[in-house]
Amino acid sequence: MTNAAIFSSIVHIGADPPLLGMISRPDVTDRHTLRNIRDSGVYTLNMVGYEWHEKAHQTSARYPDDVSEFEAVDLKISFHEGFDAPFVTESKIKLGMKLLNEYPIPQNGTFFIVGQIELMFINEDIIQEDGWPDLHAAKIAACVGLDGYFKIPEIIRLPYAKP
């Protein structure tokens, strides 16, 4: 069964190889996403647009195992050849991830999931001349905590800092 779930705790770990980390809630109840990641070894990260953030937020509800969150919240599902995890069609920036490691955090029962970017899909209309994705033009929503959503304004891009 395909599932979708919103995660707000994503962190850049490194660029070579391209690694991202995310926090998963404790698995004291059946966590479909965590189980699917463990079972398949792959997952996707799909940046949420503020035009559909309410649908994305609703994926955090505890749907029964036989209900796809994609169908329950009316998000379109897409697959890419050679990659087993589903992508959110509406997302303008999609990452196909390979699970590398999982670290339990005993203080609160959460898990730090480390994955490597295997695939990246970015809508061409948001890529700037230097290759940078324009998150403001993509209308990407920022999530803070469990239920705070914000529009991302572009402030400025600064050069690599050197002494």
Contacts in CASP RR format, 6 or more apart in sequence:
PFRMAT RR
TARGET T0000
AUTHOR 0000-0000-0000
METHOD contacts of the structure
MODEL  1
MTNAAIFSSIVHIGADPPLLGMISRPDVTDRHTLRNIRDSGVYTLNMVGY
EWHEKAHQTSARYPDDVSEFEAVDLKISFHEGFDAPFVTESKIKLGMKLL
NEYPIPQNGTFFIVGQIELMFINEDIIQEDGWPDLHAAKIAACVGLDGYF
KIPEIIRLPYAKP
1 32 0 8 1.000
1 65 0 8 1.000
1 66 0 8 1.000
1 67 0 8 1.000
1 68 0 8 1.000
2 68 0 8 1.000
2 69 0 8 1.000
2 70 0 8 1.000
2 77 0 8 1.000
2 86 0 8 1.000
3 32 0 8 1.000
3 33 0 8 1.000
3 36 0 8 1.000
3 59 0 8 1.000
3 63 0 8 1.000
3 68 0 8 1.000
3 69 0 8 1.000
3 70 0 8 1.000
4 33 0 8 1.000
4 56 0 8 1.000
4 59 0 8 1.000
4 68 0 8 1.000
4 69 0 8 1.000
4 70 0 8 1.000
4 73 0 8 1.000
4 75 0 8 1.000
4 86 0 8 1.000
4 88 0 8 1.000
5 32 0 8 1.000
5 33 0 8 1.000
5 59 0 8 1.000
5 60 0 8 1.000
5 69 0 8 1.000
6 48 0 8 1.000
6 56 0 8 1.000
6 57 0 8 1.000
6 59 0 8 1.000
6 60 0 8 1.000
6 143 0 8 1.000
7 22 0 8 1.000
7 23 0 8 1.000
7 24 0 8 1.000
7 45 0 8 1.000
8 143 0 8 1.000
8 144 0 8 1.000
8 145 0 8 1.000
8 146 0 8 1.000
9 22 0 8 1.000
9 23 0 8 1.000
9 145 0 8 1.000
10 20 0 8 1.000
10 21 0 8 1.000
10 22 0 8 1.000
10 45 0 8 1.000
11 20 0 8 1.000
11 21 0 8 1.000
11 22 0 8 1.000
12 19 0 8 1.000
12 20 0 8 1.000
12 21 0 8 1.000
13 19 0 8 1.000
13 20 0 8 1.000
13 21 0 8 1.000
13 114 0 8 1.000
17 116 0 8 1.000
17 117 0 8 1.000
18 116 0 8 1.000
18 117 0 8 1.000
19 100 0 8 1.000
19 114 0 8 1.000
19 115 0 8 1.000
19 116 0 8 1.000
19 117 0 8 1.000
20 45 0 8 1.000
20 95 0 8 1.000
20 97 0 8 1.000
20 114 0 8 1.000
20 115 0 8 1.000
20 117 0 8 1.000
21 112 0 8 1.000
21 113 0 8 1.000
21 114 0 8 1.000
21 115 0 8 1.000
22 45 0 8 1.000
22 112 0 8 1.000
22 113 0 8 1.000
23 105 0 8 1.000
23 110 0 8 1.000
23 111 0 8 1.000
23 112 0 8 1.000
23 113 0 8 1.000
24 31 0 8 1.000
24 33 0 8 1.000
24 34 0 8 1.000
24 110 0 8 1.000
24 111 0 8 1.000
24 113 0 8 1.000
25 31 0 8 1.000
25 110 0 8 1.000
26 108 0 8 1.000
26 109 0 8 1.000
26 110 0 8 1.000
26 111 0 8 1.000
27 34 0 8 1.000
27 35 0 8 1.000
27 111 0 8 1.000
29 62 0 8 1.000
30 65 0 8 1.000
32 63 0 8 1.000
32 65 0 8 1.000
33 43 0 8 1.000
34 111 0 8 1.000
34 113 0 8 1.000
36 43 0 8 1.000
36 85 0 8 1.000
37 43 0 8 1.000
37 99 0 8 1.000
37 113 0 8 1.000
38 99 0 8 1.000
38 102 0 8 1.000
40 84 0 8 1.000
40 85 0 8 1.000
41 98 0 8 1.000
41 99 0 8 1.000
42 83 0 8 1.000
42 84 0 8 1.000
42 85 0 8 1.000
42 96 0 8 1.000
42 97 0 8 1.000
42 98 0 8 1.000
42 99 0 8 1.000
42 118 0 8 1.000
43 85 0 8 1.000
43 96 0 8 1.000
43 97 0 8 1.000
43 99 0 8 1.000
44 85 0 8 1.000
44 86 0 8 1.000
44 87 0 8 1.000
44 88 0 8 1.000
44 94 0 8 1.000
44 95 0 8 1.000
44 96 0 8 1.000
44 97 0 8 1.000
45 94 0 8 1.000
45 95 0 8 1.000
45 96 0 8 1.000
45 97 0 8 1.000
46 87 0 8 1.000
46 88 0 8 1.000
46 91 0 8 1.000
46 93 0 8 1.000
46 94 0 8 1.000
46 95 0 8 1.000
47 91 0 8 1.000
47 92 0 8 1.000
47 93 0 8 1.000
47 94 0 8 1.000
47 135 0 8 1.000
47 138 0 8 1.000
47 140 0 8 1.000
48 56 0 8 1.000
48 91 0 8 1.000
48 140 0 8 1.000
48 141 0 8 1.000
48 143 0 8 1.000
48 149 0 8 1.000
49 56 0 8 1.000
49 90 0 8 1.000
49 91 0 8 1.000
49 92 0 8 1.000
49 138 0 8 1.000
49 139 0 8 1.000
49 140 0 8 1.000
49 141 0 8 1.000
50 139 0 8 1.000
50 140 0 8 1.000
50 141 0 8 1.000
50 149 0 8 1.000
50 151 0 8 1.000
51 139 0 8 1.000
52 75 0 8 1.000
52 90 0 8 1.000
53 141 0 8 1.000
53 143 0 8 1.000
53 149 0 8 1.000
55 73 0 8 1.000
55 74 0 8 1.000
55 75 0 8 1.000
56 73 0 8 1.000
56 75 0 8 1.000
56 88 0 8 1.000
56 141 0 8 1.000
57 147 0 8 1.000
57 149 0 8 1.000
58 69 0 8 1.000
58 72 0 8 1.000
58 73 0 8 1.000
59 69 0 8 1.000
59 72 0 8 1.000
59 73 0 8 1.000
59 75 0 8 1.000
60 146 0 8 1.000
61 69 0 8 1.000
61 72 0 8 1.000
63 69 0 8 1.000
63 72 0 8 1.000
68 77 0 8 1.000
69 75 0 8 1.000
70 76 0 8 1.000
70 77 0 8 1.000
70 86 0 8 1.000
70 88 0 8 1.000
75 88 0 8 1.000
75 89 0 8 1.000
75 90 0 8 1.000
76 88 0 8 1.000
76 89 0 8 1.000
76 90 0 8 1.000
77 86 0 8 1.000
77 87 0 8 1.000
77 88 0 8 1.000
77 89 0 8 1.000
78 86 0 8 1.000
78 87 0 8 1.000
78 88 0 8 1.000
78 89 0 8 1.000
79 86 0 8 1.000
79 87 0 8 1.000
80 87 0 8 1.000
80 119 0 8 1.000
80 121 0 8 1.000
83 96 0 8 1.000
83 118 0 8 1.000
83 119 0 8 1.000
85 96 0 8 1.000
85 97 0 8 1.000
87 94 0 8 1.000
87 96 0 8 1.000
87 121 0 8 1.000
88 94 0 8 1.000
92 122 0 8 1.000
92 123 0 8 1.000
92 126 0 8 1.000
92 138 0 8 1.000
92 139 0 8 1.000
92 140 0 8 1.000
93 120 0 8 1.000
93 121 0 8 1.000
93 122 0 8 1.000
93 123 0 8 1.000
93 126 0 8 1.000
93 133 0 8 1.000
93 138 0 8 1.000
93 140 0 8 1.000
94 119 0 8 1.000
94 120 0 8 1.000
94 121 0 8 1.000
94 122 0 8 1.000
95 117 0 8 1.000
95 119 0 8 1.000
95 120 0 8 1.000
95 121 0 8 1.000
96 117 0 8 1.000
96 118 0 8 1.000
96 119 0 8 1.000
96 120 0 8 1.000
97 115 0 8 1.000
97 116 0 8 1.000
97 117 0 8 1.000
97 118 0 8 1.000
98 115 0 8 1.000
98 116 0 8 1.000
98 118 0 8 1.000
99 113 0 8 1.000
99 114 0 8 1.000
99 115 0 8 1.000
100 114 0 8 1.000
100 115 0 8 1.000
100 116 0 8 1.000
101 113 0 8 1.000
101 114 0 8 1.000
101 115 0 8 1.000
102 111 0 8 1.000
102 112 0 8 1.000
102 113 0 8 1.000
102 114 0 8 1.000
103 111 0 8 1.000
103 112 0 8 1.000
103 114 0 8 1.000
104 110 0 8 1.000
104 111 0 8 1.000
105 111 0 8 1.000
105 112 0 8 1.000
122 133 0 8 1.000
123 138 0 8 1.000
125 137 0 8 1.000
126 133 0 8 1.000
126 134 0 8 1.000
126 135 0 8 1.000
126 137 0 8 1.000
126 138 0 8 1.000
127 133 0 8 1.000
127 134 0 8 1.000
128 134 0 8 1.000
132 157 0 8 1.000
134 154 0 8 1.000
135 152 0 8 1.000
135 154 0 8 1.000
136 152 0 8 1.000
136 153 0 8 1.000
136 154 0 8 1.000
139 151 0 8 1.000
140 152 0 8 1.000
141 149 0 8 1.000
141 150 0 8 1.000
141 151 0 8 1.000
141 152 0 8 1.000
142 149 0 8 1.000
142 150 0 8 1.000
142 151 0 8 1.000
142 152 0 8 1.000
143 149 0 8 1.000
143 150 0 8 1.000
144 150 0 8 1.000
END
